[in-house]
Each structure stands twice: as C-alpha cells, then as structure tokens.
Amino acid sequence: MPELQNPEAKQTDRISSILAGYLTPKDLARAFGVSERTIARRHHFREGPPRVKIGRKVFYRFESVCAWIASCERPEPRAARPRRARPRAVDPSGVPIPMQRNHVGTLAGPSGSDN
C-alpha cells in the first residue's frame, strides 16, 4: 500500500533541509552550556562565532562555529620561570639611589581665598 504523505510535512522537510547546516542561538547556547544572552553579548563585543542574519532570525553555520572554536585554541603555558630582579637606579659611585616620593599635599598653590 503506498504511503500517503502530507504536503505540509513535505514542505517542512524541505525547509529543514535548507537550514540543515545551521544552528539557532538557542541550539548554540545549549551546546556551549551558556544562556542565549551570553551568546548575544559575545556577538555584541565581537567575541563569538560569525553569524548569519536573515530578517530578524539569527543562525550560526556549523562549520563556522567549529572554525571559531579551533581559533580559540591556545598552546599550553610554559612552566613558571623565576622572575629576574629589576635593575635598580645606581649612582655612578655604585651606591643605590633611594626612591623619593612626591608629596602632592605639600605643594604651594592657591589657598582658595580672594585676598
């Protein structure tokens, strides 16, 4: 017996096949484990993956998201090295020069009177 197909179901299948390689912000947020607002914020600050906007609808291409994730990869940090001491100011005689502080409160200035 031939299967009867609903014409609306056929159209829905065709539409879903057009957007097969795209994610909605809700799907992307769920995949990253963050809120949709976080995804929007990352777009606002140009930190997130590239997106496609069709009218008011926003979509993320799956391949672009994968490429963006790969671009976020960073190498492992190097082992901690001991810090080198900063060179200090030295007088030509070889004696270290003591640091002097600026005392802004002791500067002479207008006293605020109209005399």
Secondary structure as GFF3:
##gff-version 3
##sequence-region A 1 115
A	DSSP	alpha_helix	7	18	.	.	.	ID=ss1
A	DSSP	beta_strand	22	23	.	.	.	ID=ss2
A	DSSP	alpha_helix	25	32	.	.	.	ID=ss3
A	DSSP	alpha_helix	36	44	.	.	.	ID=ss4
A	DSSP	beta_strand	52	54	.	.	.	ID=ss5
A	DSSP	beta_strand	57	61	.	.	.	ID=ss6
A	DSSP	alpha_helix	62	71	.	.	.	ID=ss7
A	DSSP	three_ten_helix	104	106	.	.	.	ID=ss8
###
